[in-house]
């Protein structure tokens, strides 16, 4: 497979994963699920800090 095709597949997979996590972090009904989605999203998107809730 050409490297361009592999890069495109990886970019689509990454974008889809980030999009699903962002939607889950925003619209999930359970607080624990939103918190887990936000922490996972913080790992995947550099430069974004997770707010600590008390």
C-alpha positions as a Python dict, from the first residue, in 0.01 Angstrom:
ca = {
    (1, 'X'): (0, 0, 0),
    (2, 'X'): (124, 346, -74),
    (3, 'X'): (215, 557, 227),
    (4, 'X'): (-40, 824, 129),
    (5, 'X'): (-325, 576, 152),
    (6, 'X'): (-210, 454, 492),
    (7, 'X'): (-180, 811, 616),
    (8, 'X'): (-530, 891, 493),
    (9, 'X'): (-676, 584, 664),
    (10, 'X'): (-499, 673, 990),
    (11, 'X'): (-620, 1035, 971),
    (12, 'X'): (-981, 928, 913),
    (13, 'X'): (-964, 679, 1200),
    (14, 'X'): (-809, 939, 1433),
    (15, 'X'): (-1062, 1205, 1334),
    (16, 'X'): (-1352, 967, 1384),
    (17, 'X'): (-1227, 861, 1725),
    (18, 'X'): (-1178, 1220, 1839),
    (19, 'X'): (-1523, 1316, 1708),
    (20, 'X'): (-1697, 1031, 1891),
    (21, 'X'): (-1512, 1112, 2213),
    (22, 'X'): (-1600, 1482, 2183),
    (23, 'X'): (-1968, 1400, 2134),
    (24, 'X'): (-1962, 1158, 2426),
    (25, 'X'): (-1785, 1409, 2649),
    (26, 'X'): (-2053, 1664, 2566),
    (27, 'X'): (-2379, 1471, 2549),
    (28, 'X'): (-2342, 1159, 2765),
    (29, 'X'): (-2606, 1127, 3034),
    (30, 'X'): (-2380, 979, 3299),
    (31, 'X'): (-2122, 1207, 3459),
    (32, 'X'): (-1865, 925, 3487),
    (33, 'X'): (-1887, 852, 3115),
    (34, 'X'): (-1839, 1221, 3030),
    (35, 'X'): (-1538, 1239, 3262),
    (36, 'X'): (-1378, 928, 3107),
    (37, 'X'): (-1435, 1060, 2755),
    (38, 'X'): (-1275, 1392, 2849),
    (39, 'X'): (-969, 1227, 2998),
    (40, 'X'): (-925, 1005, 2691),
    (41, 'X'): (-972, 1304, 2466),
    (42, 'X'): (-702, 1492, 2658),
    (43, 'X'): (-460, 1209, 2578),
    (44, 'X'): (-537, 1216, 2207),
    (45, 'X'): (-543, 1594, 2155),
    (46, 'X'): (-218, 1759, 2265),
    (47, 'X'): (-231, 2096, 2436),
    (48, 'X'): (-571, 2044, 2595),
    (49, 'X'): (-579, 2019, 2975),
    (50, 'X'): (-844, 1831, 3167),
    (51, 'X'): (-1025, 2037, 3428),
    (52, 'X'): (-1013, 1886, 3775),
    (53, 'X'): (-1356, 1874, 3933),
    (54, 'X'): (-1389, 1866, 4310),
}
